[in-house]
Amino acid sequence: MSSNSFGLAAAFLVILLIWIYQRIRMPKMRSLAGYMSRRAINNEETWRFAQRFYTMFGIEIFTILLLGALIGGVFNITWLQSVNMQALGLGIGLILQVVATERELRRQFPDDPHSKQ
């Protein structure tokens, strides 16, 4: 089966544009937009830090995914064009984004009353 499409490249581009928009215009605390966890909504400082870190990490991840999808389409690399491979990269990227944000929140704000030590 030959694949000649760019797979999820358009979806990655849209998500990347959303992350860039969030970086420029930070959502209000406790709105449906933005990264929300118990640590992130602890106070305004943790909220702002979590939003900046989450969006910047997302921009990096989705830029890599978008470049991979585009390179797969331009150079006809079958495994980079595979929607399954791109979906797997998307899932892993989102998991890494959440884990890295929580790790950084725990590292930057160790006095968080919600942390269990």
N, C-alpha and C positions, 0 to 999 in steps of 0.2 A: 504494500500500500504506500503510495507516494504522497507525501504531503508538500503542498506548495504555498501554504498560508503562513501568516505571521502568528498564528495561534492566539495567545492572550495578550499580545503586544498592545492592542488598543485599551484593554482593561488595565494593564499595568500603567499605561500613560495617564489614564483617567485618575487612578488611585494616586499616582505621583503628583498630579496637579492638585488633588485634594489636600495632600500632605503639605505641599508648598503653600497653598492658600491658608491652611491652619497655622503654618509657621508665621505668616504675615499677620493674620488676624486671629489671635488666640481666643478660643471659646470662653464663655463665662463659666465660673465654677458651678458645678452641679447641673450643667445643661446636658442635653443628650449627646452633644458633640464633644469630642475630646476623649482623652484617656482617663478612665475612672477606676480607682481601686481604693481600698480603705486607706492605704498610705498616701495616695495622691490627693484625696479630699480632706486630709487632716487639717490643713490650713492653707491660706493663700500662697505662702512661699512654696510649700510642697506641690501645690497644684500647678503653679507656674513652671517649676523645675520639671515636673513630670510631663507637662505638655511640650516643653522645648525639647527634652531628651527624646520623647516618644516620636515626635514629628521628625526630628533630625535623623534618628535611626531609621525611621520609615522611608525617608527620602533616599537614604543610602541603599537600603535593601531594594526598594522598587526601581531605583536607577539601575542597579545591577541586573534585576530581573528583566527590565525593559531592554537593556542592552543585549542580554542573552537572547531574548526573543527576536530582536531585530537582526542580530548576527546570524541566528539560525535561519531566518527568512532570506536574508541577502545571500548568504553563502550556501544555502540549501543543506544545512546540517540537520539531519532528520531528528535526532534525539533532542536538539534544542527547539525544534518546531513542535514536538509532541505536547499536546494539551495536557496529558497526564503528567509529564515531567514539569511543565510550567505550573500546574496546579499544586504539585508536590512542593515545588520551590516557594510558591505563595504561602502554603500552609506552614512550612518550616520557617519562612521569613516572619510571619505573624507571631508564631510561638517565640522565636528568638527576640522579637521586638518587645513582647510583654515581659519575658524573663529578664532581659537586659535592663528594662526600665525599672522593674521591681528591685533588681540588684543594686542599681544606682541610687534609687530612693533609700534603700536600707543603708547604703554606704554613706550617702550625703547627710541623712537625717537619722543618726543612730539613737537619738533620744525619743523616738516615736513610741508613744504609749501603747500602740497596737502590736508592737513587735514582741515576740515571745522569746525570752532569753533565759 
